[in-house]
Amino acid sequence: MNSEFFHDHPQCPELVSRYENTVEAGILASWKEEEFIQLVEFYEREKLFDRALEVTGQGIQQFPDKLEFYLRKSRLLLRCEREDMAAAVLDEAERLAPNEVDIPLLRAEILIALELYEDAHTLLQSIDELDNPVTLSKVFYREALLFEKTEQYESMFYALRAALEENPANRQALEKMWLCMELSKRYEESILLHEQILDEDPYSYLAWYNLGHALAYLGRYEEAIEAYEFAFVINEKFEFAYRDCAEICFELKKYRKALRYYSEVLEHFAPDHDLLLRIGQCHQLLHHFGIAKSFFERALRLDPMNDEVFFHIGECLAQEGDFENAIKLYLKAIRIEDRREEYFASLAKTCDRLGRTDEAEQYFRQATEIAPESTEYWTQYAEFLMRQSLFEQALEVLLEAEDYSVGPELLYGQITCLFALGRRQEALLTMEVALEEDFPLHIHLFHQLPELKDDPEVLAMIAAFQPY
């Protein structure tokens, strides 16, 4: 059940319980108008649309002159893709209140859903009160819906911008703008728009949230974090702001800060397996392996077939040196999802730690087959072979990798193999190319073959390519 809704409506759990009991008993009870509205809003939030429709129907029966129940029922029917029935309910509403502007606005939404775009546009242009900024904002919002349906995303952005310029408090337009930014890619213009909105209303948490989203896309992560923080400080129940802020912190490897915000989500909202997984990952990356495993196990209780959770428990066990059990967890993850290259790579490394080299080679090979475009797994495979002094085989792997992937890591791996195989001239020629491409990476040569630190030709070549 929706704890946030119950927090805002403390009497609602008892109200829902009473309503459910009357339905179960087949009793047609009498309810107050505001009780009907609370019930409808609750069932909408829980996505129990048939029950919400049932309540609006009872509301219309008990309060046949209340326009709000007709509008709510029509919106619900539209949401359930029952457009003809939604239009019929609007006809009833129009007889009740022929001059109510929300009726043609909702009818336009129905026409858009039916792909009758010209009719919808004509209806929107015919609406009276277009000199009223609030009404005009609503019209622009419906035009944005039309453009969204016809995949005219730039026009959608400009319609939403117009809606917000007329009425910066238009909640529907603010909520839709997040998606519109994704579709139209108008991030820079969106930043300017939301900064203007915030100049007028610095407490618009949705504007702060949208600003954070645009800043994050443009790589202005610290500013994005600050914007998200404003959003959830203003509205402490705004779950998306907490989550998105935490996610940026996680991607920036600010695991303590990410953990703080994920923990806020856990404190204020119902837990889900993705949240518990992320909290576990933060603890794992902070080397709190015992705590991490406890959160992963909680995630498994909510989603027993989550391959990522099994994988991360395996990672914790491997970090703790419990390699046998780590392998069991990796294999569980792979049984659920066998196309994740990182699962096979971790399994290969763990088998290698236990001296199970045949299995390790098999799993390294599978990682490269799943993600041949990734140099990371080819390099890991080759380094595994080098550790066993299988330099010829490692060189073959690195040359094969060039058919699928490119990168200086592959070249430096080849150089190591060529030096180890005594093919010095080839190694030096390849080294020229590698140093030109990525000079700092040459340090890996010394990790693989420490004797190269004293090789005069190698040192001379490195000095020649030293950037100034």
Secondary structure, DSSP 8 states (H G I E B T S, - for coil): --HHHHHH-TTHHHHHHHHHHHHHHT------HHHHHHHHHHHHHTT-HHHHHHHHHHHHHH-TT-HHHHHHHHHHHHHTT-HHHHHHHHHHHHHH-TT-THHHHHHHHHHHHTT-HHHHHHHHHT-S-TTSHHHHHHHHHHHHHHHHHTT-HHHHHHHHHHHHHH-TT-HHHHHHHHHHHHHH--HHHHHHHHHHHHHH-TT-HHHHHHHHHHHHHTT-HHHHHHHHHHHHHH-TT-HHHHHHHHHHHHHTT-HHHHHHHHHHHHHHS---HHHHHHHHHHHHHTT-HHHHHHHHHHHHHH-TT-HHHHHHHHHHHHHTT-HHHHHHHHHHHHHH----HHHHHHHHHHHHHTT-HHHHHHHHHHHHHH-TT-HHHHHHHHHHHHHTT-HHHHHHHHHHHTTT---HHHHHHHHHHHHHTT-HHHHHHHHHHHHHH-SGGGHHHHHH-GGGGG-HHHHHHHHHH---
